[in-house]
Amino acid sequence: MTLLKTALNGWTDYTQHGKFTALLLVAILYLGYTIHRRNALYAGAGSKDRNKTTMTLWLYSGLTAFACICPLTALFLMKYQTAFYSYVWIWAVVPQTALIAWAAAEFLCGLWKKRTLTNLMATVILLGIVFLSSNPVSEWTKEQTAQIPVMDMTIQQNPETSPWETLSDLTEYRLTESGDASFTLWAPKEIMAAARAYSAEIYPVYGRSIWDASLGSYSYDTYATGQEDLYLWMSHLEATGETEYVRMDESTGARTIDFADCLKYAAEKNVDIVLLPGNLRKETLSELQNTAGSKLQPLDGYYLLTMQK
């Protein structure tokens, strides 16, 4: 049902970002008119093969565009793509750029049979319309290329110490407590980003590619849902101070992630040390301590929790 809802709202959302799809529909209608007119005027044997080819491409484009717009057929296309991609990507089956270019070329070929100032102005206007229409698969879909939803937030790094100093203190603490310098870490974004660069003996529970998919070359090997939950919850806590994060997912719908869920998954992944943001309210800190069942220790402007094995 969630996938069907996405298909129902997909066309409306898709057309809110630029007018590229409007150009596509105009191109399909215009090409249909020109192909029909050409068939009527030049029905000779010499043009039969060419007309058949252009008619096939036009029919394919029109049918696939209709399939993307119609919610039921869009649903089947999304399922065909294993429901891994968002609605916007089913439009890859429609040769949008080629159709618009083809229609523009047909229009200009007819227009420039007479070279006049009016035709020149019409050409400039047409180019302006194309360039100003904007491509819906651009800024709006930047979030779609990430492996998880992009957090709309600014990470506030701790002004007291650098991540490297914090990691040094964490390593020293770990050596003192267990005699082992290696440990698995779950921490705020700025600490996780520096962990592997600081020491190969620190194992972040997820890497930087979880918030920047380009670092993984947009690999199909995505993170597990639990790892994504850890990142989203930690980022949400740091940005808002709230201990619950509601995650919207196309396949499962709305789902609430809390600290208890995160600790359970962290234990499954053998996390040794959890580092929480230091800018927490007293009531939030108390709630987290009650959930963890132990006192959070201050460390370099953060709060340290040692996972019990």
N, C-alpha and C positions, 0 to 999 in steps of 0.2 A: 504493500500500500504506500509505503514511503517512496518507493521508486516510481510508482504511478503518479504520486503527487508532484514529484520532480518533473516528470514528463508533462503533466498538465500545466505547470508554471514555467516550464523551460522556454517556450516560445516567447512568452511575455517578457521574461527576464532577459532573454537573448536580444530582443529588439529594443531594449531600453538603453543599450550602449552603442551609439552610432547608428547610421542609416545604411550600413552596408547591405543588410538583408533587403531593404527596400529597393536598392539598386538591383539586387539579384532578381527580385520578382519582376521588376520592370524589364530587365534583360530577357527573362524567360518569355514574357508576353511579347516583347518586340521581336525576338527571334522567331517565335511562332508565326507572327504576322509576316515577316520577311520570307520565311521558308514556304509558307502557303502561297504567297504572291509569286515567288520564283517558280514554284511547281506549276502554277497556272500559266505563267508566261513562257517558261522554257521547259516544256514537257518532252523535249526531243530525246533521242536515245543517248546523245553525247553527254547529257547532264544527269542521266539516270543514276549512275553509281555515286556521283557526288551528292546528289539530293538524298539518296538513301543513307549515306554516311552522316550527313548533317542532321537528318531527321532522327536517326538512332541516338546521336549524342543529345539532341534537344529533348527527346522523349525520356531518356535515362535521367537527365538533369531535372526535368520537371517532376518525374515520379519520385526521385530520391528527395527532392526538396519537400514535396507533399508528405512523404513518409516521415521526415524530420519534424514537420509542423504538426501533423496529426498525433495526438497523445498516445493512442493505442499502438500505432506503428513505431513511434518514437520509443515507446517502452520496449518493444521487441529489439530495436536497434541497440538500446542500452544494455539489454540482457545479452545480446550477441557480443557486445564488447565486455562481457563478464561483469558488468556493473562496476567495474574498477574506475572507469572514467565518469566525469560529470556529463550532463546533457549537452553542453556546448561542443563536445568532441565528436558527437555523431554527425555533425555537419561536415566532417572530413570526407564523407562519401559524396558530397556535392561539389563539383568543380566550380566553385564560386568565382574565383579570379578569372579562370578561363572563359566562363560564360559572360561575365561583365566586359572583358576585353573583346570578346567576339562580337557582342552586341554593339559596343562602341565603334569597333572597326566597320561593321556593317553600316552603322548610322553615318559615320564620317565619309565612307566611300560614296554613299548616295548624296551626302551634303556637298562634297567638294567636286561634284561634276560641274558645278558653277562656282567659280572663285569670286566671291563678293565679300565686301566688308561685313555684311550681315552673317554670312557663313563663318567668317573668321571669329566674330564675337560669339557665335553659337558654339564653336569649338572650344574657345577659352572658358565659356560658362560650363560646358560639359566636363572639362578637365577640373575646374574648380569644384564641381559637385562630387566628382570621384574622390578627390583628395580630401575634401572636408567631410565626407561621409563617415570616416573613421571605421576601423576594423574592430568588430566586437571581440575577436580573439586577440586581445592585446593586454592593456592594463587590467581589465576586469578579470581575465583568466590567469593573471600572474599567480594568484592564490591557488589556482587549480593545478599548477605545475609543482607546487610544494607537496610533500607527502602528507602533511596534516594542515589544518587551517592555520593561516598566519595570524599571530597574535598582534592586535592593534595596540601596541604599547611601546614605551621606551624603557629599556632596562636601566635601572638606577644602580650603577656600580658603587660599591662601598668606597667612600672617599678616604677612609682611614688607611687602608692598605691596598696594595695591588693584588691581583689574583695569584701572582707568583709567590708573594709573601705568605698569603693564606695557604697555598698548597704546600709551601715549605713547613709551615706550622702544623698542618694536618699530617704530613709525613712524619714529623718529629713526634707528634702525639701518638700516631699509630705505632711507631717503633717503641715508644715508652710503654704503651698498653699491652702490645702483643709480641713485640720483638720482631715483627715482620713489616717491611717497608711497603709491600704490595697490598693494595686494597681496591675494592670496587666502590665507586663513588656516585652519589646522586646529589646534585647541588644546583644552585642557580646558573643561569646561562653563561655569565662571564667566567665562572669558575670552570664549568664543563668545557668551555671553548679552549681554555689554557691547559687543561689537565694533561693531555697526552703530549703536548709540547714540553711541559715541565718535566715529566718523567714517564718512561715506558712501563713503570711498575704501578701506575695508577690506571685503573680500568673504569672509564666512565660508562654508566649504564646505557647511554646512547651518545652518538657523536654529533658533530656540528651539522651534518647533512640532514638532521631531523628538522631544523629550521631553515636550512638553505639547501634545497634539493640539487642545486647546480654543483655542489661539492661532491655529490655522488653521481654526477653526469646524468641526473634524472633517471636513475636506475629503477628497474622494475622490482628489485629486491628491497622492498619497503620494510619499515620497522613494524614490530608486533604492536597490536593495539595497546597492550599494557605499557610499553615503552612510550608510545605517544601520549597516553594518559599521564604518565609521570611528568613529561615535559610540559604539557598543557596546564596541569595542576600547579606545578612549581612556578611557571610564568604568571599564571593568574594570581597566585598568592603574593608574589613579589610586586605585581602591578596594583592590586586592589586591597590586599590584606584579608581577602575572604577565603575561608577554608573549604568552600564547595565550588566546583566548576561544572556548569552544565554544557556538555558537549553535544553538538548537533551533528548527526551522522546520517547520510543518505540511506544506509541499509538498516540501521537500528533505531533511528529517530533520536529524540532527546534522551540523554543519559547523564545522571549526576555522578561526579567523581569527588570523593572526599579523601581525607588523609588516611583513614583506615584502609580504604581500597588500595591506595598507593603503597602503604607499608606492607600490605599482604603481597603485592606483586614484587616489591623491592626485595622481600625476603626470599621469594621464589627465584629471583635473579642473583641471589647471594650478595646483595649490597652490604658492605661493611660499615660505611659512614654516610650519614645523611647530613647535609648542610642546608640550613634554612635561612631565609632573609632575616636581617637584623632589625628591619624597620617595622616590627610587628607590635600591635597594641597588646596591652597586658591581658585583656580577656581572650584575644586570639592565641597568645602564647600559652595561657592556661589551658585552653581547649586542646591545643596540639599536644601539650604535656600529658593531659589526661588520656588522650587517644593513644599516645605512644607508651604510656605506663611508666615513664621515667622522666627525670628532669633534663631539660635542654641546657647545655653548657654554652656560655658565650665564648666566641672565638673570633677575634679580628673583625668585630662588627657583624658577625653571623651567629647563628645558633647551631650547636653541634649535637647530633644524636648518634650514638653508637648502637648499631643493630645487634640484638641479642640472638645468638646462634642456638 
